[in-house]
Amino acid sequence: MTLDFWMQVGWGLLLLVLIVADCAMFTNAIEWLGKRLNLSDGAVGSVLAAVGTALPETMMPIVALSAGLLDPKISLRVGQDIGVGAILGAPFLLSTLAMGLTGLTFIIQKAVGKRDGLMRLDMPWTRRDLKYFFVAYALLISGHFLPMYGIRVGLAVTLLMLYGLYVTRTLMKAQKDTALSEEVHDELQPLWFAPRFSVPSMLSIWLQVGVSLGALIWMAHEFVDVIQATAETLHIAPLVLSLLIIPIATELPEKFNSVVWVLHKKDNLALGNLTGAMVFQSCIPGVVGLLMTPWHLEGLAWANVIFCVVSSAIMFLFARGGALTPWVFASGGILYLGYLSYVWQTVF
């Protein structure tokens, strides 16, 4: 390996660290925004945090696909592979590894005596998010079996309408869940951009939201270059790296935010952040895939879909029975390791 390769790897690792730090700043701002708007924790997690932190993942396939079309150094096939991998990898990682880390955080807290009893979750809210996800994901995957572009345009429009319905009903439900709002607003840390104010101004809050999101989007752009260079050096298909590496980088905000919220005993906010992002990822980035790629899935992509559906179904079944425990969350991490094993055996 050349010095340039290792410098590129080092830059990629630094980007991961910067993403983690930046999403902590975003978490701080989004909690204050929820308080000032008087929203419940479910709404903050499922809409504000989920949409905001999902923007880098949305930018990733757009950047990759645009590069495949406009940049002569990148072939159209490479751009499409990176784009498809980023789109499918996001909900998969959320439903497996992210859920697993969330459950593991609670298990460790309980083991050291900092938590007792069960996680504080709003089961109806969780089931509702997962129902929207299953519908959106089914529509997205059906695009593979409907190759006519006109039909895929119709699917894309349907996904946009479905997400609009999801956001509208989430906000309407949030207005009724005033009792839940106390959880997210208790013991808020000072706003990073206004640490001396007990109640920061909306201008300061929005400024911190904008700066943190802008930094996340910029880092998403940078990471596309890292993936491309790494794939070329290691002679690995871009689809493989995009299914595994890109989601790990771009989904760090969701994973880290949820871990932080579990540490602060805000379990419902942590889960809403993940399930809300799953709905978003199936709808908005899914539209990009349906409109800007042939959307033909094969091999590792189908394995990714299967593991995602299985993990999500397990979550839904236990939530329906009212027994969504940390160990159920942890099962997502086990499925993620199973997928890694499958990829290793298939590729290497």
C-alpha positions in Angstrom: 0.0 0.0 0.0 1.3 3.5 -0.9 1.6 6.4 1.4 -1.2 8.2 -0.4 -3.5 5.2 0.4 -2.8 5.4 4.1 -3.2 9.1 4.1 -6.6 8.6 2.5 -7.5 6.1 5.2 -6.4 8.5 7.9 -8.5 11.2 6.4 -11.5 8.9 6.3 -11.0 8.0 10.0 -10.7 11.6 10.9 -14.0 12.3 9.1 -15.6 9.6 11.3 -14.4 11.4 14.4 -15.6 14.7 13.1 -19.0 13.3 12.3 -19.4 12.0 15.9 -18.4 15.3 17.4 -20.6 17.3 15.0 -23.7 15.1 15.6 -23.3 15.8 19.4 -23.6 19.5 18.6 -26.7 18.7 16.4 -28.3 16.7 19.2 -27.9 19.6 21.6 -29.5 22.0 19.2 -32.4 19.7 18.2 -33.4 19.2 21.8 -33.5 22.9 22.4 -35.5 23.4 19.2 -38.0 20.8 20.4 -38.4 22.6 23.7 -38.9 26.0 22.1 -41.5 24.5 19.7 -43.1 22.6 22.6 -42.9 19.2 20.8 -43.0 15.8 22.5 -39.9 13.6 22.5 -41.5 11.3 19.8 -41.9 14.2 17.4 -38.4 15.5 18.1 -36.9 12.0 17.5 -39.1 10.8 14.6 -39.1 14.1 12.6 -36.6 16.7 13.6 -33.6 14.6 14.6 -34.4 11.8 12.1 -34.7 14.1 9.1 -31.8 16.4 10.1 -29.3 13.6 10.6 -30.5 11.7 7.6 -29.6 14.6 5.2 -25.9 13.4 4.8 -27.2 9.9 3.7 -29.5 11.6 1.2 -26.7 13.7 -0.2 -24.4 10.7 -0.5 -26.3 8.9 -3.3 -27.0 12.2 -5.0 -23.4 13.1 -5.0 -22.3 9.7 -6.2 -24.9 9.5 -9.0 -24.2 13.0 -10.1 -20.5 12.3 -10.3 -21.2 9.2 -12.4 -23.1 11.4 -14.9 -20.9 14.5 -14.9 -17.4 13.5 -13.8 -15.4 11.7 -16.6 -13.1 10.1 -13.9 -16.0 8.1 -12.5 -18.0 5.7 -14.6 -21.8 5.7 -14.6 -21.8 2.1 -13.2 -19.6 3.1 -10.3 -21.7 6.0 -9.4 -24.9 3.9 -9.6 -23.3 1.2 -7.4 -22.3 3.6 -4.7 -25.7 5.3 -4.9 -27.7 2.1 -4.6 -25.5 0.8 -1.8 -25.8 4.0 0.2 -29.6 3.9 -0.2 -30.1 0.3 0.8 -27.4 0.3 3.4 -28.9 3.1 5.5 -32.2 1.5 6.7 -30.3 -1.8 7.0 -27.7 -0.4 9.4 -30.4 1.5 11.4 -32.5 -1.7 11.9 -29.5 -3.8 12.8 -26.4 -2.3 14.2 -27.9 1.0 15.4 -30.7 -0.9 17.3 -28.1 -3.3 18.6 -25.9 -0.4 20.0 -29.0 1.2 21.6 -29.9 -2.0 23.4 -26.3 -2.7 24.4 -26.0 0.7 25.9 -29.0 0.0 28.2 -27.8 -3.4 29.1 -24.4 -2.0 30.2 -26.1 0.8 32.2 -28.2 -1.8 34.0 -25.2 -4.0 34.7 -23.3 -1.2 36.4 -26.4 -0.1 38.4 -27.3 3.1 36.6 -30.6 1.8 35.2 -33.3 -0.5 36.5 -36.4 -2.0 35.1 -37.4 -1.8 31.5 -36.8 0.8 28.8 -39.3 3.6 28.9 -40.9 3.3 25.4 -44.1 4.4 23.8 -45.1 1.1 22.1 -47.9 2.5 20.0 -45.6 5.2 18.6 -42.9 2.5 17.8 -45.4 0.3 16.1 -46.7 3.2 14.1 -43.3 4.2 12.8 -42.5 0.6 11.8 -45.7 0.2 10.0 -44.9 3.3 7.9 -41.4 1.8 7.3 -42.7 -1.5 6.1 -45.1 0.2 3.6 -42.4 2.5 2.3 -39.7 -0.2 2.1 -42.1 -2.5 0.2 -42.8 0.2 -2.3 -39.1 0.9 -2.7 -38.1 -2.7 -3.3 -41.0 -3.3 -5.7 -39.3 -0.9 -8.1 -36.9 -3.8 -8.9 -39.8 -5.8 -10.3 -41.3 -2.8 -12.2 -38.6 -1.8 -14.6 -40.8 0.7 -16.6 -39.6 4.2 -15.8 -43.1 5.6 -15.8 -44.1 3.1 -13.1 -41.1 3.9 -11.0 -41.9 7.6 -11.2 -45.3 6.8 -9.8 -43.7 4.9 -7.0 -41.4 7.8 -6.3 -44.4 10.2 -6.1 -46.2 7.7 -3.8 -43.2 7.6 -1.5 -43.1 11.4 -1.3 -46.8 11.5 -0.5 -46.4 8.8 2.1 -43.6 10.7 3.9 -45.7 13.8 3.9 -48.5 11.9 5.5 -46.2 10.5 8.1 -44.8 13.9 9.0 -48.2 15.5 9.2 -49.7 12.7 11.5 -46.5 12.7 13.6 -46.8 16.4 14.3 -50.6 16.1 15.0 -50.0 13.3 17.4 -47.2 15.2 19.1 -49.5 18.0 20.0 -51.6 15.5 22.0 -48.7 13.9 23.7 -47.8 16.8 26.1 -47.0 14.4 28.9 -44.2 12.9 26.9 -42.6 16.3 26.3 -41.3 16.5 29.8 -38.8 13.6 29.2 -37.0 15.3 26.3 -36.9 18.7 28.0 -35.6 17.7 31.4 -32.1 18.7 32.3 -31.1 20.1 28.9 -27.4 21.0 28.6 -26.7 24.6 27.6 -26.8 25.4 23.9 -23.3 25.2 22.6 -23.7 28.5 20.7 -25.2 30.3 23.7 -23.8 28.5 26.8 -24.4 31.5 29.2 -28.2 31.7 28.5 -30.7 29.5 30.4 -33.1 29.9 27.5 -31.3 30.5 24.2 -32.8 32.5 21.4 -34.3 30.8 18.4 -31.7 32.6 16.2 -28.9 30.9 18.2 -30.7 27.5 18.0 -31.3 27.7 14.3 -27.7 28.9 13.7 -26.3 25.8 15.6 -28.7 23.5 13.6 -27.5 25.1 10.3 -23.8 24.9 11.1 -23.9 21.3 12.3 -26.0 20.2 9.3 -23.8 22.1 6.9 -20.7 20.4 8.4 -22.4 16.9 8.1 -23.2 17.5 4.4 -19.7 18.6 3.6 -18.3 15.6 5.3 -20.6 13.4 3.3 -19.1 14.9 0.1 -15.6 14.2 1.3 -16.4 10.6 2.2 -17.6 9.8 -1.3 -14.0 10.5 -2.5 -12.6 8.3 0.3 -14.8 5.4 -0.8 -14.0 5.7 -4.4 -10.2 5.8 -3.8 -10.3 2.9 -1.4 -12.4 0.7 -3.8 -9.9 1.4 -6.6 -6.9 0.6 -4.5 -8.2 -2.6 -2.9 -9.9 -3.7 -6.2 -13.2 -4.2 -4.4 -16.6 -3.5 -6.0 -17.9 -0.1 -5.0 -21.3 -1.7 -4.2 -19.7 -3.7 -1.4 -18.0 -0.7 0.3 -21.1 1.5 -0.2 -23.3 -1.1 1.5 -21.0 -1.4 4.5 -18.8 1.7 4.9 -20.9 4.6 3.7 -23.8 3.8 6.1 -21.4 3.4 9.0 -20.1 6.9 8.4 -23.4 8.6 7.5 -25.5 6.8 10.1 -23.2 7.7 13.0 -25.4 10.7 13.9 -28.4 8.4 14.4 -26.4 5.8 16.4 -24.6 8.3 18.5 -27.6 10.4 19.2 -29.6 7.4 20.3 -26.8 6.2 22.6 -26.5 9.6 24.2 -30.3 9.8 24.7 -30.4 6.3 26.3 -27.5 7.4 28.6 -29.7 10.3 29.7 -32.7 7.9 30.2 -34.6 9.3 27.2 -35.4 5.9 25.7 -38.4 7.0 23.6 -36.5 9.8 22.0 -33.6 7.4 21.2 -35.9 4.8 19.5 -38.0 7.5 17.7 -34.8 8.8 16.2 -34.0 5.4 14.7 -37.5 4.4 13.5 -38.2 7.9 12.1 -34.9 7.8 10.2 -35.9 4.4 8.8 -39.1 5.8 7.4 -37.2 8.8 6.0 -34.5 6.6 4.4 -37.0 4.4 2.7 -38.9 7.4 1.2 -36.6 10.3 0.4 -33.3 8.6 -0.6 -35.5 5.8 -2.1 -37.0 8.4 -4.5 -33.4 9.2 -5.7 -32.7 5.6 -6.4 -36.0 5.0 -8.3 -35.5 8.1 -10.5 -31.7 8.2 -11.0 -30.7 4.5 -11.3 -32.0 1.4 -13.1 -32.8 0.2 -9.6 -31.9 -3.4 -10.4 -30.9 -5.3 -7.3 -28.8 -8.4 -7.2 -26.5 -10.5 -5.0 -25.4 -8.7 -1.8 -28.1 -6.1 -2.3 -30.8 -8.7 -1.9 -29.1 -10.2 1.2 -29.0 -6.6 2.6 -32.8 -6.3 2.1 -33.5 -9.7 3.7 -31.5 -8.9 6.9 -33.2 -5.5 7.1 -36.7 -7.0 6.9 -36.0 -9.7 9.4 -34.5 -7.4 12.0 -37.4 -4.9 11.6 -40.0 -7.7 11.8 -38.5 -8.9 15.0 -38.7 -5.4 16.5 -42.3 -5.0 15.3 -43.5 -8.3 16.7 -42.1 -7.7 20.1 -43.4 -4.1 20.1 -46.8 -5.4 19.2 -46.7 -7.8 22.2 -45.5 -5.0 24.5 -42.2 -6.8 25.2 -39.6 -4.7 23.4 -36.7 -5.3 25.7 -33.0 -4.2 25.4 -32.2 -7.8 24.4 -34.5 -7.6 21.4 -32.7 -4.4 20.4 -29.4 -6.3 20.8 -30.6 -9.0 18.4 -30.2 -6.4 15.6 -26.5 -6.3 16.3 -26.3 -10.1 16.0 -28.0 -9.9 12.6 -25.6 -7.3 11.5 -22.6 -9.5 12.4 -24.4 -12.3 10.5 -24.5 -10.1 7.4 -20.9 -9.2 7.7 -20.0 -12.9 7.8 -22.1 -13.5 4.7 -20.4 -10.6 2.9 -16.9 -11.9 3.9 -17.6 -15.4 2.6 -19.1 -14.1 -0.6 -16.5 -11.5 -1.5 -13.3 -13.0 -0.1 
